[in-house]
Amino acid sequence: MSRWRKKARFVVEWNEASLDVAVNQARMDWQHARHLVEISEPDGGLDDVIYYLHVTEKRYMYLLAQAKRERNRQQA
C-alpha cells in the first residue's frame, strides 16, 4: 500500500450570516495585529508579531475571497 494517498477534501457549507461574522472577526483580528506591530518594541518579540500579522492578513483575504465566491454562486 502506498503512503502517498490523496488527502480527503472537506466541503464546508457557509450560510450568509456565519460567513459575514467570520469575515468581520478576521478583519478585527487583522486590525489588532496591525496595531500590535505599531506599538511593539524592535527587540521585544517583533518577529512573532509580524508572523501574527501575516497569518491574520492571509485569513482575512481568504475569507473575503470565499464570501465573494459564495455571493457569486448564490446570484447565479
N, C-alpha and C positions, 0 to 999 in steps of 0.2 A: 504494500500500500504506500502510496506517495505521501510524503509530508507536505507537499505543496498543493493543497486543495484550495479551491475558490472559497473566499470568505463569504459568509452569509450576509445578505443585504437586508437591512431593516427599512421598512417603509413607515414613515411617521405621518400620521394624519393630523393636520392642523385645522382648527377652526379659526375663523377670522379674529375672534376676541382673544384667544390664547396667543396667537401669533403677534397681535398688536401689543399685548402685555410683555411678551418676550423681547420684542424689538425695543420697547421703551425702557425695559430694565437693562438691556445691553447698552443702550445709549447712555443711561445714567452711570453704569459701570465704567464706560469709556471716558466720560467726562470726569469721573472721580480719579481715574488713573492719570489723566492729563493734569489734574490738579496736584496729584502726588508728585509728578515729575517736576512741576514748578516749585514746590516747597521743599523738595528733598535736597540734602547736602551732597556734594560731589563725592565725599569719602564715606558716606553712610548708607551703603546698600543701593546705590543708584542703578546697578545692573539689574537687580530684582525688580525695581520699579519700572525700568524700561521694558523688561520682559513682560510684566503685567500689562503695560500699555499696549504692546504689540498683540498680546493674546486677546485683550478686550476689544481692540480695534478690529481684529480679524473676525471675532464672533459677531460684532455689530454689523460688519459688512456682509457676512454670510446671512444673517437673519434678514437684513434689508433685501438682499437678492432673493431669498426664499419668499418673502412677503410679496415681492414684485411678481415672481413666477406664479404664486398662488392666486393673486388677483387677476393675472392674465388668463390663467386656466379657468377661473370662475366666469370671466367675461366671455370666453369663447363658447 
